[in-house]
Amino acid sequence: MTESAVVSAAISDWVEAGKPAPTVEVVASVALEAMRRVGLRPADLDAVISTTSAMPFGHPTFLTTPAQHMGHRLAGKMGSNGLQVFNVSGACASAAAAFSIADSMIKSGKAKKVLVVGYDNSPRGFYFSFNSYLDTDMTIGYPLKVVGAVNPSYWAMWARRRAYEMGKPVEDIKELMAIIKEELSKNGALNPHARYKRVFTVKEVMESPIVDDPLHLYMISAVSSGAGAVLLADMDTARRLTDKPVRVAASAVGGPLHNEPSPRLTYFATAGGRRAGKPFYEWRRPIEDAYRQAGMGAEDLDFAEVHDTSAFHVINWIDQIMGWEREETDRLIRGREFGRGGKFPINASGGTTSFGEAVYAQALMEVYEIFTQLRGEAGERQIRKEIKVGMATAYGAYGSYGAIILERAW
């Protein structure tokens, strides 16, 4: 099987969401920048894979054809002729799925150079709760339909459930989340692309308003606008384009489990001391698949970029990536060993908490950071130890998941 590698990556600055933006121009700008860095033109590509959305980008309708054909619009804008073009949707894990398709195309020999792009400009505030005419089985939007609450409500229930199963007070997990926010904001303050470039102290986090106990306002990520582009090539081509190719050791995509809704109200609310043997196993499955593809385990990872729409998600991702007892995760966090100078750095980029979430581009931001860190090009936020292998993870609505492992190849 042909090896694939990331040869270049570029992202825009993440900015406030909900404002009118020249969508295709923003995507084209980062795409052309990624190609320019390795001396390629649109005519040199074999395929473009774009994330795509039914969310309204400044359009009054729920289902928008222009947003669903972003790849084709980009290819036309760049002046490409006859490219293979794909549009991929998987909610917040869309970019991870698009990346996996590009990786598969190269490893199968179907393409030699593939550009993956993603962009999002979500509406401000909570995602709207109404349904489109296609969703006749849903009387109201997904989070409200399944759980009866917006996202932070079931994240809070999830956090409380974890504390309950561990026999700990809710204040314990609240403190962990405040530590996470402080550490990640230190990284974000050093990232020129991050939207929030300031440090939030534990005290500030704990004094911010409670949204859904135990989640305070500063523990929850905002929505943002941003774009990313990642260029993949077969390894022979990659070595001609750059002296620092980053091998794609694995790219896995997950899905929902039968009869298990993504927000588990039945699990969150169950009393009587029941503890799931592998809670939220669908989060773990693509990680295990990625380990199998790479011939690696958690012990081989040096750092990770995880999708942290709340500080609690960092806790869960460490649980899932490491596959150890939850107490080990708590010790790692309390010892601040997930910082850039720690045993297992998490979100050296600053994470979603520093960027805000640009839904359809978020995983490309993670890949960009891992690529940049592995090449030693992260500047002030460079991880303070030798690193060779990193993982990116993503999750999205309706049971969309992704896990990517990247490795130095020089």
C-alpha positions as a Markdown table, in Angstrom:
| # | Residue | x | y | z |
|---|---|---|---|---|
| 1 | Met | 0.0 | 0.0 | 0.0 |
| 2 | Thr | 1.2 | 3.5 | -0.9 |
| 3 | Glu | 2.1 | 5.7 | 2.0 |
| 4 | Ser | 0.5 | 9.1 | 2.3 |
| 5 | Ala | 1.9 | 12.3 | 3.9 |
| 6 | Val | 0.9 | 15.8 | 4.7 |
| 7 | Val | 3.2 | 18.2 | 2.8 |
| 8 | Ser | 1.6 | 21.6 | 3.6 |
| 9 | Ala | -1.2 | 23.2 | 5.6 |
| 10 | Ala | -2.6 | 26.6 | 6.2 |
| 11 | Ile | -5.4 | 28.2 | 8.2 |
| 12 | Ser | -7.0 | 31.6 | 8.4 |
| 13 | Asp | -7.4 | 33.5 | 11.6 |
| 14 | Trp | -10.4 | 32.4 | 13.6 |
| 15 | Val | -12.8 | 35.4 | 14.0 |
| 16 | Glu | -16.2 | 36.2 | 15.4 |
| 17 | Ala | -19.0 | 34.1 | 13.8 |
| 18 | Gly | -22.2 | 35.3 | 12.2 |
| 19 | Lys | -20.9 | 38.2 | 10.2 |
| 20 | Pro | -21.1 | 38.3 | 6.4 |
| 21 | Ala | -17.9 | 37.0 | 4.9 |
| 22 | Pro | -16.7 | 36.2 | 1.3 |
| 23 | Thr | -16.9 | 32.5 | 1.9 |
| 24 | Val | -15.2 | 31.2 | -1.3 |
| 25 | Glu | -12.6 | 33.9 | -1.2 |
| 26 | Val | -11.6 | 32.9 | 2.3 |
| 27 | Val | -11.3 | 29.2 | 1.5 |
| 28 | Ala | -9.4 | 30.0 | -1.8 |
| 29 | Ser | -6.9 | 32.1 | 0.1 |
| 30 | Val | -5.9 | 29.4 | 2.6 |
| 31 | Ala | -6.0 | 26.7 | -0.2 |
| 32 | Leu | -3.7 | 28.7 | -2.4 |
| 33 | Glu | -1.4 | 29.5 | 0.5 |
| 34 | Ala | -1.0 | 25.8 | 1.3 |
| 35 | Met | -0.1 | 25.1 | -2.3 |
| 36 | Arg | 2.2 | 28.1 | -2.6 |
| 37 | Arg | 4.3 | 26.8 | 0.3 |
| 38 | Val | 5.3 | 23.7 | -1.7 |
| 39 | Gly | 5.4 | 25.3 | -5.1 |
| 40 | Leu | 2.1 | 23.8 | -6.5 |
| 41 | Arg | -0.7 | 25.2 | -8.5 |
| 42 | Pro | -4.4 | 24.2 | -8.8 |
| 43 | Ala | -3.6 | 22.4 | -12.1 |
| 44 | Asp | -1.2 | 20.1 | -10.2 |
| 45 | Leu | -3.9 | 18.6 | -8.0 |
| 46 | Asp | -5.7 | 15.4 | -8.6 |
| 47 | Ala | -8.6 | 16.1 | -6.3 |
| 48 | Val | -10.2 | 18.6 | -4.0 |
| 49 | Ile | -12.3 | 17.4 | -1.0 |
| 50 | Ser | -14.3 | 20.0 | 0.8 |
| 51 | Thr | -16.4 | 19.9 | 3.9 |
| 52 | Thr | -19.9 | 21.0 | 3.3 |
| 53 | Ser | -22.9 | 22.2 | 5.2 |
| 54 | Ala | -26.6 | 22.6 | 5.2 |
| 55 | Met | -26.1 | 25.5 | 7.7 |
| 56 | Pro | -27.0 | 29.0 | 6.3 |
| 57 | Phe | -23.9 | 31.0 | 5.4 |
| 58 | Gly | -25.6 | 34.4 | 5.4 |
| 59 | His | -28.6 | 32.9 | 3.6 |
| 60 | Pro | -32.1 | 32.9 | 5.0 |
| 61 | Thr | -32.9 | 29.3 | 4.3 |
| 62 | Phe | -32.0 | 26.3 | 6.4 |
| 63 | Leu | -30.8 | 24.1 | 3.5 |
| 64 | Thr | -28.5 | 26.0 | 1.1 |
| 65 | Thr | -27.2 | 24.6 | -2.1 |
| 66 | Pro | -24.2 | 26.9 | -2.4 |
| 67 | Ala | -22.8 | 25.7 | 1.0 |
| 68 | Gln | -23.4 | 22.1 | 0.0 |
| 69 | His | -21.2 | 22.5 | -3.1 |
| 70 | Met | -18.2 | 24.3 | -1.6 |
| 71 | Gly | -15.7 | 22.0 | -3.3 |
| 72 | His | -17.0 | 22.7 | -6.7 |
| 73 | Arg | -17.2 | 26.4 | -6.1 |
| 74 | Leu | -13.6 | 26.5 | -4.8 |
| 75 | Ala | -12.3 | 24.5 | -7.8 |
| 76 | Gly | -14.0 | 26.9 | -10.2 |
| 77 | Lys | -12.7 | 29.9 | -8.3 |
| 78 | Met | -9.1 | 28.6 | -8.4 |
| 79 | Gly | -9.3 | 28.0 | -12.1 |
| 80 | Ser | -9.0 | 24.2 | -11.9 |
| 81 | Asn | -10.0 | 22.1 | -14.9 |
| 82 | Gly | -11.4 | 18.5 | -14.6 |
| 83 | Leu | -10.5 | 17.9 | -11.0 |
| 84 | Gln | -12.2 | 15.2 | -9.0 |
| 85 | Val | -14.3 | 17.1 | -6.5 |
| 86 | Phe | -16.0 | 15.8 | -3.4 |
| 87 | Asn | -18.2 | 17.5 | -0.7 |
| 88 | Val | -18.3 | 15.8 | 2.7 |
| 89 | Ser | -20.6 | 16.4 | 5.6 |
| 90 | Gly | -20.3 | 15.0 | 9.1 |
| 91 | Ala | -21.2 | 17.9 | 11.4 |
| 92 | Cys | -18.3 | 18.9 | 13.6 |
| 93 | Ala | -16.3 | 15.8 | 12.4 |
| 94 | Ser | -16.6 | 16.8 | 8.7 |
| 95 | Ala | -13.0 | 17.8 | 8.3 |
| 96 | Ala | -11.7 | 14.6 | 9.9 |
| 97 | Ala | -13.9 | 12.5 | 7.5 |
| 98 | Ala | -12.7 | 14.6 | 4.5 |
| 99 | Phe | -9.1 | 14.1 | 5.5 |
| 100 | Ser | -9.7 | 10.3 | 5.8 |
| 101 | Ile | -11.1 | 10.2 | 2.3 |
| 102 | Ala | -8.1 | 12.0 | 0.9 |
| 103 | Asp | -5.7 | 9.6 | 2.8 |
| 104 | Ser | -7.6 | 6.6 | 1.4 |
| 105 | Met | -7.4 | 8.0 | -2.2 |
| 106 | Ile | -3.7 | 8.3 | -2.0 |
| 107 | Lys | -3.1 | 5.0 | -0.3 |
| 108 | Ser | -5.2 | 3.2 | -2.8 |
| 109 | Gly | -3.3 | 4.8 | -5.7 |
| 110 | Lys | -6.4 | 6.7 | -7.0 |
| 111 | Ala | -4.6 | 10.1 | -6.5 |
| 112 | Lys | -1.2 | 11.5 | -5.9 |
| 113 | Lys | -2.0 | 15.0 | -4.6 |
| 114 | Val | -5.2 | 15.9 | -2.8 |
| 115 | Leu | -6.3 | 19.2 | -1.3 |
| 116 | Val | -8.6 | 19.1 | 1.7 |
| 117 | Val | -10.4 | 22.3 | 2.7 |
| 118 | Gly | -13.0 | 23.4 | 5.2 |
| 119 | Tyr | -14.8 | 26.6 | 6.2 |
| 120 | Asp | -17.5 | 27.6 | 8.6 |
| 121 | Asn | -19.3 | 30.8 | 9.5 |
| 122 | Ser | -21.9 | 29.6 | 12.0 |
| 123 | Pro | -24.7 | 31.8 | 13.3 |
| 124 | Arg | -24.1 | 33.5 | 16.6 |
| 125 | Gly | -25.2 | 31.8 | 19.8 |
| 126 | Phe | -26.7 | 28.4 | 20.1 |
| 127 | Tyr | -27.4 | 26.4 | 16.9 |
| 128 | Phe | -30.9 | 27.0 | 15.9 |
| 129 | Ser | -33.5 | 24.5 | 17.1 |
| 130 | Phe | -35.9 | 24.4 | 14.2 |
| 131 | Asn | -36.1 | 21.7 | 11.6 |
| 132 | Ser | -36.0 | 21.7 | 7.8 |
| 133 | Tyr | -38.7 | 20.3 | 5.6 |
| 134 | Leu | -36.5 | 17.2 | 5.3 |
| 135 | Asp | -36.7 | 16.5 | 9.0 |
| 136 | Thr | -40.4 | 15.5 | 9.2 |
| 137 | Asp | -39.7 | 13.0 | 12.0 |
| 138 | Met | -38.2 | 15.7 | 14.2 |
| 139 | Thr | -40.6 | 18.2 | 15.8 |
| 140 | Ile | -37.7 | 20.3 | 17.0 |
| 141 | Gly | -33.9 | 20.4 | 16.4 |
| 142 | Tyr | -31.6 | 17.5 | 17.3 |
| 143 | Pro | -30.3 | 18.5 | 20.8 |
| 144 | Leu | -33.8 | 19.5 | 21.9 |
| 145 | Lys | -35.4 | 16.4 | 20.4 |
| 146 | Val | -33.1 | 13.9 | 21.9 |
| 147 | Val | -32.3 | 15.5 | 25.3 |
| 148 | Gly | -34.7 | 18.4 | 25.8 |
| 149 | Ala | -31.8 | 20.8 | 26.2 |
| 150 | Val | -29.1 | 22.7 | 24.2 |
| 151 | Asn | -25.6 | 21.3 | 24.1 |
| 152 | Pro | -24.2 | 22.6 | 27.4 |
| 153 | Ser | -27.0 | 21.0 | 29.2 |
| 154 | Tyr | -26.2 | 17.5 | 28.3 |
| 155 | Trp | -22.4 | 18.2 | 28.6 |
| 156 | Ala | -23.1 | 19.2 | 32.2 |
| 157 | Met | -25.2 | 16.1 | 32.8 |
| 158 | Trp | -22.3 | 14.1 | 31.4 |
| 159 | Ala | -19.8 | 15.7 | 33.7 |
| 160 | Arg | -22.0 | 15.2 | 36.7 |
| 161 | Arg | -22.4 | 11.5 | 35.7 |
| 162 | Arg | -18.7 | 11.0 | 35.6 |
| 163 | Ala | -18.2 | 12.5 | 39.0 |
| 164 | Tyr | -21.1 | 10.4 | 40.4 |
| 165 | Glu | -19.6 | 7.2 | 39.0 |
| 166 | Met | -16.2 | 8.0 | 40.5 |
| 167 | Gly | -17.8 | 8.8 | 43.9 |
| 168 | Lys | -16.6 | 12.4 | 43.8 |
| 169 | Pro | -18.3 | 15.7 | 44.4 |
| 170 | Val | -19.3 | 17.8 | 41.4 |
| 171 | Glu | -16.9 | 20.5 | 42.7 |
| 172 | Asp | -14.0 | 18.1 | 42.0 |
| 173 | Ile | -14.7 | 17.9 | 38.2 |
| 174 | Lys | -15.5 | 21.7 | 38.1 |
| 175 | Glu | -12.0 | 22.4 | 39.4 |
| 176 | Leu | -10.5 | 20.1 | 36.8 |
| 177 | Met | -12.3 | 22.0 | 34.1 |
| 178 | Ala | -11.1 | 25.3 | 35.4 |
| 179 | Ile | -7.5 | 24.0 | 35.3 |
| 180 | Ile | -8.0 | 22.9 | 31.7 |
| 181 | Lys | -9.3 | 26.3 | 30.7 |
| 182 | Glu | -6.4 | 28.1 | 32.2 |
| 183 | Glu | -3.7 | 25.8 | 30.7 |
| 184 | Leu | -5.2 | 25.9 | 27.2 |
| 185 | Ser | -5.7 | 29.6 | 27.3 |
| 186 | Lys | -2.0 | 30.0 | 27.9 |
| 187 | Asn | -1.3 | 28.2 | 24.6 |
| 188 | Gly | -4.0 | 30.2 | 22.8 |
| 189 | Ala | -2.4 | 33.4 | 24.0 |
| 190 | Leu | 0.7 | 32.5 | 22.0 |
| 191 | Asn | -1.2 | 31.5 | 18.8 |
| 192 | Pro | -1.6 | 34.2 | 16.2 |
| 193 | His | -4.5 | 32.4 | 14.6 |
| 194 | Ala | -6.5 | 32.0 | 17.8 |
| 195 | Arg | -9.6 | 34.2 | 18.4 |
| 196 | Tyr | -9.0 | 34.6 | 22.1 |
| 197 | Lys | -5.4 | 35.6 | 22.9 |
| 198 | Arg | -5.6 | 36.0 | 26.6 |
| 199 | Val | -5.0 | 33.8 | 29.7 |
| 200 | Phe | -8.1 | 32.9 | 31.8 |
| 201 | Thr | -7.1 | 32.1 | 35.3 |
| 202 | Val | -8.7 | 29.4 | 37.4 |
| 203 | Lys | -10.2 | 32.1 | 39.6 |
| 204 | Glu | -11.7 | 34.0 | 36.6 |
| 205 | Val | -13.2 | 30.8 | 35.2 |
| 206 | Met | -14.8 | 29.8 | 38.5 |
| 207 | Glu | -16.2 | 33.3 | 38.9 |
| 208 | Ser | -17.7 | 33.4 | 35.4 |
| 209 | Pro | -21.5 | 32.8 | 35.3 |
| 210 | Ile | -22.8 | 29.3 | 35.6 |
| 211 | Val | -24.5 | 28.2 | 32.4 |
| 212 | Asp | -25.3 | 24.6 | 33.3 |
| 213 | Asp | -23.8 | 23.5 | 36.6 |
| 214 | Pro | -20.9 | 22.4 | 36.7 |
| 215 | Leu | -20.2 | 24.3 | 33.5 |
| 216 | His | -19.3 | 27.9 | 33.8 |
| 217 | Leu | -19.3 | 30.3 | 30.9 |
| 218 | Tyr | -15.6 | 30.3 | 30.3 |
| 219 | Met | -15.5 | 26.5 | 30.2 |
| 220 | Ile | -17.7 | 26.5 | 27.1 |
| 221 | Ser | -16.4 | 27.3 | 23.6 |
| 222 | Ala | -17.8 | 30.0 | 21.4 |
| 223 | Val | -18.7 | 29.6 | 17.8 |
| 224 | Ser | -16.3 | 31.2 | 15.3 |
| 225 | Ser | -15.6 | 31.7 | 11.6 |
| 226 | Gly | -12.5 | 30.1 | 10.1 |
| 227 | Ala | -11.0 | 28.1 | 7.2 |
| 228 | Gly | -8.3 | 25.5 | 6.8 |
| 229 | Ala | -6.5 | 23.7 | 4.0 |
| 230 | Val | -4.3 | 20.6 | 4.2 |
| 231 | Leu | -2.4 | 19.1 | 1.2 |
| 232 | Leu | -1.7 | 15.4 | 1.1 |
| 233 | Ala | 0.5 | 13.5 | -1.3 |
| 234 | Asp | 2.0 | 10.0 | -1.8 |
| 235 | Met | 5.3 | 9.7 | 0.0 |
| 236 | Asp | 7.4 | 9.7 | -3.1 |
| 237 | Thr | 5.8 | 13.0 | -4.3 |
| 238 | Ala | 5.9 | 14.3 | -0.7 |
| 239 | Arg | 9.7 | 13.9 | -0.5 |
| 240 | Arg | 10.1 | 15.9 | -3.7 |
| 241 | Leu | 7.9 | 18.7 | -2.4 |
| 242 | Thr | 9.4 | 19.1 | 1.1 |
| 243 | Asp | 12.3 | 17.9 | 3.2 |
| 244 | Lys | 9.9 | 17.5 | 6.2 |
| 245 | Pro | 7.0 | 15.3 | 5.1 |
| 246 | Val | 4.6 | 14.2 | 7.9 |
| 247 | Arg | 3.4 | 10.7 | 7.4 |
| 248 | Val | -0.3 | 9.8 | 7.8 |
| 249 | Ala | 0.0 | 6.8 | 10.1 |
| 250 | Ala | -3.7 | 6.5 | 10.4 |
| 251 | Ser | -7.0 | 8.1 | 9.6 |
| 252 | Ala | -10.2 | 6.6 | 11.0 |
| 253 | Val | -13.8 | 7.5 | 11.0 |
| 254 | Gly | -16.5 | 6.4 | 13.4 |
| 255 | Gly | -20.3 | 6.3 | 13.5 |
| 256 | Pro | -23.2 | 5.9 | 15.9 |
| 257 | Leu | -23.9 | 2.7 | 17.7 |
| 258 | His | -27.3 | 1.0 | 17.0 |
| 259 | Asn | -30.0 | 2.2 | 19.3 |
| 260 | Glu | -27.6 | 4.5 | 21.2 |
| 261 | Pro | -28.5 | 8.2 | 20.7 |
| 262 | Ser | -25.5 | 10.4 | 20.7 |
| 263 | Pro | -26.5 | 12.5 | 23.7 |
| 264 | Arg | -27.4 | 9.7 | 26.2 |
| 265 | Leu | -30.1 | 11.0 | 28.4 |
| 266 | Thr | -30.9 | 7.4 | 29.5 |
| 267 | Tyr | -27.3 | 7.0 | 30.6 |
| 268 | Phe | -26.9 | 10.4 | 32.2 |
| 269 | Ala | -30.0 | 10.1 | 34.2 |
| 270 | Thr | -29.8 | 6.5 | 35.3 |
| 271 | Ala | -29.7 | 6.1 | 39.1 |
| 272 | Gly | -29.0 | 3.0 | 41.2 |
| 273 | Gly | -25.2 | 2.9 | 40.9 |
| 274 | Arg | -25.0 | 1.4 | 37.4 |
| 275 | Arg | -21.6 | 2.1 | 35.8 |
| 276 | Ala | -21.0 | 1.5 | 32.1 |
| 277 | Gly | -18.0 | -0.8 | 31.4 |
| 278 | Lys | -17.0 | 1.4 | 28.4 |
| 279 | Pro | -19.1 | 4.6 | 28.5 |
| 280 | Phe | -19.3 | 6.4 | 25.2 |
| 281 | Tyr | -17.5 | 3.6 | 23.4 |
| 282 | Glu | -18.3 | 5.1 | 20.0 |
| 283 | Trp | -15.7 | 7.8 | 20.9 |
| 284 | Arg | -13.2 | 5.1 | 21.6 |
| 285 | Arg | -13.8 | 3.0 | 18.5 |
| 286 | Pro | -12.2 | 5.2 | 15.8 |
| 287 | Ile | -9.2 | 5.7 | 18.2 |
| 288 | Glu | -8.8 | 2.0 | 18.5 |
| 289 | Asp | -9.1 | 1.7 | 14.7 |
| 290 | Ala | -6.4 | 4.4 | 14.3 |
| 291 | Tyr | -4.1 | 2.5 | 16.6 |
| 292 | Arg | -4.6 | -0.7 | 14.6 |
| 293 | Gln | -3.9 | 1.1 | 11.3 |
| 294 | Ala | -0.7 | 2.7 | 12.7 |
| 295 | Gly | 0.5 | -0.4 | 14.6 |
| 296 | Met | 0.7 | 1.9 | 17.6 |
| 297 | Gly | -0.8 | 2.3 | 21.0 |
| 298 | Ala | -1.4 | 5.2 | 23.4 |
| 299 | Glu | 2.1 | 4.8 | 24.7 |
| 300 | Asp | 3.5 | 5.8 | 21.3 |
| 301 | Leu | 1.7 | 9.2 | 21.2 |
| 302 | Asp | 3.7 | 12.2 | 22.2 |
| 303 | Phe | 0.9 | 14.8 | 22.2 |
| 304 | Ala | -2.7 | 15.3 | 20.9 |
| 305 | Glu | -5.1 | 17.9 | 19.6 |
| 306 | Val | -8.6 | 17.2 | 20.7 |
| 307 | His | -12.0 | 18.7 | 19.9 |
| 308 | Asp | -12.9 | 20.6 | 23.1 |
| 309 | Thr | -16.3 | 22.3 | 22.7 |
| 310 | Ser | -16.2 | 22.4 | 26.5 |
| 311 | Ala | -13.5 | 21.8 | 29.1 |
| 312 | Phe | -15.2 | 18.6 | 30.0 |
| 313 | His | -14.5 | 17.2 | 26.5 |
| 314 | Val | -10.8 | 17.4 | 27.2 |
| 315 | Ile | -11.3 | 15.1 | 30.2 |
| 316 | Asn | -13.3 | 12.6 | 28.1 |
| 317 | Trp | -10.8 | 12.7 | 25.2 |
| 318 | Ile | -7.9 | 11.9 | 27.6 |
| 319 | Asp | -10.0 | 9.0 | 29.0 |
| 320 | Gln | -10.7 | 7.7 | 25.5 |
| 321 | Ile | -7.2 | 8.2 | 24.0 |
| 322 | Met | -5.3 | 6.7 | 26.9 |
| 323 | Gly | -7.8 | 3.9 | 27.7 |
| 324 | Trp | -6.8 | 4.0 | 31.3 |
| 325 | Glu | -8.7 | 4.3 | 34.6 |
| 326 | Arg | -10.4 | 7.7 | 34.9 |
| 327 | Glu | -8.3 | 8.5 | 38.1 |
| 328 | Glu | -5.2 | 8.6 | 35.9 |
| 329 | Thr | -6.8 | 11.3 | 33.7 |
| 330 | Asp | -7.6 | 13.4 | 36.8 |
| 331 | Arg | -4.0 | 13.1 | 38.1 |
| 332 | Leu | -2.6 | 14.1 | 34.7 |
| 333 | Ile | -4.8 | 17.3 | 34.8 |
| 334 | Arg | -4.2 | 18.2 | 38.4 |
| 335 | Gly | -0.5 | 17.8 | 37.9 |
| 336 | Arg | -0.8 | 20.0 | 34.8 |
| 337 | Glu | 1.0 | 17.3 | 32.9 |
| 338 | Phe | -1.1 | 18.1 | 29.8 |
| 339 | Gly | 0.6 | 21.5 | 29.3 |
| 340 | Arg | 3.3 | 22.1 | 26.7 |
| 341 | Gly | 6.0 | 21.1 | 29.1 |
| 342 | Gly | 4.2 | 18.1 | 30.5 |
| 343 | Lys | 4.2 | 14.3 | 30.0 |
| 344 | Phe | 1.3 | 14.4 | 27.4 |
| 345 | Pro | 0.6 | 17.9 | 26.0 |
| 346 | Ile | -3.0 | 18.5 | 24.9 |
| 347 | Asn | -4.0 | 21.3 | 22.5 |
| 348 | Ala | -0.8 | 23.2 | 22.2 |
| 349 | Ser | -2.8 | 25.2 | 19.7 |
| 350 | Gly | -5.0 | 26.6 | 22.5 |
| 351 | Gly | -7.8 | 24.3 | 21.3 |
| 352 | Thr | -11.4 | 25.1 | 20.5 |
| 353 | Thr | -11.6 | 27.0 | 23.7 |
| 354 | Ser | -9.1 | 29.6 | 22.3 |
| 355 | Phe | -10.3 | 29.5 | 18.7 |
| 356 | Gly | -14.0 | 29.0 | 19.1 |
| 357 | Glu | -15.5 | 26.4 | 16.9 |
| 358 | Ala | -15.7 | 26.8 | 13.1 |
| 359 | Val | -17.6 | 23.6 | 12.8 |
| 360 | Tyr | -16.6 | 22.4 | 9.3 |
| 361 | Ala | -13.0 | 23.5 | 9.6 |
| 362 | Gln | -12.1 | 22.6 | 13.2 |
| 363 | Ala | -10.3 | 19.3 | 12.6 |
| 364 | Leu | -8.2 | 20.9 | 9.9 |
| 365 | Met | -7.0 | 23.4 | 12.6 |
| 366 | Glu | -6.0 | 20.4 | 14.7 |
| 367 | Val | -4.1 | 18.8 | 11.8 |
| 368 | Tyr | -2.4 | 22.1 | 11.0 |
| 369 | Glu | -1.2 | 22.3 | 14.6 |
| 370 | Ile | 0.1 | 18.7 | 14.7 |
| 371 | Phe | 1.9 | 19.3 | 11.3 |
| 372 | Thr | 3.4 | 22.5 | 12.6 |
| 373 | Gln | 4.5 | 21.0 | 15.9 |
| 374 | Leu | 6.1 | 17.9 | 14.3 |
| 375 | Arg | 8.1 | 20.1 | 12.0 |
| 376 | Gly | 9.3 | 22.3 | 14.9 |
| 377 | Glu | 7.7 | 25.4 | 13.5 |
| 378 | Ala | 5.2 | 26.4 | 16.2 |
| 379 | Gly | 7.4 | 29.2 | 17.6 |
| 380 | Glu | 6.6 | 30.3 | 21.2 |
| 381 | Arg | 4.0 | 27.6 | 21.6 |
| 382 | Gln | 6.3 | 24.7 | 20.5 |
| 383 | Ile | 6.0 | 21.7 | 22.8 |
| 384 | Arg | 9.0 | 21.5 | 25.1 |
| 385 | Lys | 10.1 | 18.0 | 24.4 |
| 386 | Glu | 11.1 | 15.9 | 21.4 |
| 387 | Ile | 7.9 | 14.8 | 19.6 |
| 388 | Lys | 7.5 | 12.3 | 16.7 |
| 389 | Val | 3.8 | 11.2 | 16.8 |
| 390 | Gly | 0.6 | 13.2 | 17.4 |
| 391 | Met | -3.1 | 12.4 | 17.3 |
| 392 | Ala | -6.1 | 14.6 | 16.3 |
| 393 | Thr | -9.6 | 13.7 | 17.3 |
| 394 | Ala | -13.0 | 15.1 | 16.4 |
| 395 | Tyr | -16.7 | 14.4 | 17.1 |
| 396 | Gly | -19.9 | 15.7 | 15.7 |
| 397 | Ala | -23.7 | 15.4 | 15.9 |
| 398 | Tyr | -25.5 | 12.2 | 15.1 |
| 399 | Gly | -22.5 | 10.1 | 16.0 |
| 400 | Ser | -19.8 | 11.4 | 13.7 |
| 401 | Tyr | -16.2 | 10.7 | 14.9 |
| 402 | Gly | -12.7 | 10.9 | 13.6 |
| 403 | Ala | -9.1 | 10.0 | 14.7 |
| 404 | Ile | -5.9 | 10.9 | 12.8 |
| 405 | Ile | -2.4 | 9.9 | 13.7 |
| 406 | Leu | 0.5 | 11.9 | 12.1 |
| 407 | Glu | 4.2 | 10.9 | 12.4 |
| 408 | Arg | 7.5 | 12.6 | 11.4 |
| 409 | Ala | 8.9 | 11.0 | 8.2 |
| 410 | Trp | 12.4 | 12.4 | 8.1 |
